[in-house]
Amino acid sequence: VRILDKIYGVSEELHLAQGTTLFYDSISVLVKQCLYYQDTLPGDSLASVEVFDTRQADKPFLGWISSTHSHLTNYNNYRYNLRLLSCIKSKQE
């Protein structure tokens, strides 16, 4: 995933394993499921995520984000923008 801090203009690319939670400043990102299409480009992926921002009282974002349709499915709040870059197959699969 790529997380963009819109206030400071800083972005970071971070790797998350399926079923793990990443804590980044005030947000937590849980990757529930990650899918990719074997017959297409490696970056063509879809992930089910839960994003919670401790600075906002809103309910968490629960939904799917897509690497190829990020303009439709990315997580975006007042400070952070989260984009899926790709899902990769682990060596154990």
RABELHU-V369634 format. One record per residue. RES is the residue in one small letter. PSI is psi as a letter, one per 40 degrees, with the letter a starting at -180 (NA if undefined). OMEGA is omega in whole degrees, -180 to 180 (* if undefined). BURIAL is + if it has 24 or more other ideal C-beta (glycine too) atoms within 12 Angstrom, else -. Layout:
res=RES psi=PSI omega=OMEGA burial=BURIAL
res=RES psi=PSI omega=OMEGA burial=BURIAL
This chain:
res=v psi=i omega=173 burial=+
res=r psi=h omega=177 burial=+
res=i psi=h omega=178 burial=+
res=l psi=h omega=172 burial=+
res=d psi=h omega=-174 burial=-
res=k psi=d omega=179 burial=-
res=i psi=d omega=-178 burial=-
res=y psi=e omega=178 burial=-
res=g psi=f omega=-178 burial=-
res=v psi=h omega=175 burial=-
res=s psi=i omega=179 burial=-
res=e psi=h omega=173 burial=-
res=e psi=h omega=-176 burial=-
res=l psi=i omega=179 burial=-
res=h psi=h omega=178 burial=-
res=l psi=h omega=174 burial=+
res=a psi=i omega=178 burial=-
res=q psi=h omega=180 burial=+
res=g psi=e omega=179 burial=-
res=t psi=i omega=179 burial=-
res=t psi=h omega=176 burial=-
res=l psi=h omega=175 burial=+
res=f psi=h omega=-178 burial=-
res=y psi=h omega=-177 burial=+
res=d psi=b omega=-176 burial=-
res=s psi=e omega=-179 burial=-
res=i psi=i omega=172 burial=+
res=s psi=h omega=-178 burial=+
res=v psi=h omega=176 burial=+
res=l psi=h omega=175 burial=+
res=v psi=h omega=-178 burial=+
res=k psi=d omega=-179 burial=+
res=q psi=i omega=180 burial=-
res=c psi=h omega=-178 burial=+
res=l psi=i omega=174 burial=-
res=y psi=i omega=-177 burial=+
res=y psi=h omega=-176 burial=-
res=q psi=d omega=-174 burial=-
res=d psi=e omega=-178 burial=-
res=t psi=a omega=-179 burial=-
res=l psi=i omega=-178 burial=-
res=p psi=d omega=-178 burial=-
res=g psi=e omega=-178 burial=-
res=d psi=g omega=-172 burial=-
res=s psi=i omega=180 burial=+
res=l psi=h omega=-179 burial=+
res=a psi=h omega=174 burial=+
res=s psi=h omega=-175 burial=+
res=v psi=i omega=171 burial=+
res=e psi=h omega=-179 burial=+
res=v psi=h omega=180 burial=+
res=f psi=h omega=178 burial=+
res=d psi=h omega=-178 burial=+
res=t psi=e omega=180 burial=-
res=r psi=e omega=-180 burial=-
res=q psi=i omega=-179 burial=-
res=a psi=e omega=-179 burial=-
res=d psi=i omega=174 burial=-
res=k psi=i omega=180 burial=-
res=p psi=i omega=174 burial=-
res=f psi=h omega=176 burial=+
res=l psi=h omega=180 burial=-
res=g psi=a omega=-180 burial=-
res=w psi=i omega=172 burial=+
res=i psi=i omega=-175 burial=+
res=s psi=i omega=178 burial=+
res=s psi=d omega=-178 burial=+
res=t psi=e omega=180 burial=+
res=h psi=f omega=-175 burial=-
res=s psi=d omega=178 burial=+
res=h psi=e omega=180 burial=-
res=l psi=d omega=-167 burial=-
res=t psi=e omega=-176 burial=-
res=n psi=i omega=176 burial=+
res=y psi=h omega=-176 burial=+
res=n psi=h omega=173 burial=-
res=n psi=a omega=-175 burial=+
res=y psi=d omega=-175 burial=-
res=r psi=d omega=-172 burial=-
res=y psi=i omega=172 burial=+
res=n psi=h omega=-178 burial=+
res=l psi=h omega=-180 burial=+
res=r psi=h omega=174 burial=+
res=l psi=h omega=177 burial=+
res=l psi=d omega=177 burial=+
res=s psi=i omega=170 burial=+
res=c psi=h omega=180 burial=+
res=i psi=i omega=180 burial=-
res=k psi=h omega=178 burial=-
res=s psi=i omega=-179 burial=-
res=k psi=e omega=-178 burial=-
res=q psi=e omega=-179 burial=-
res=e psi=NA omega=* burial=-
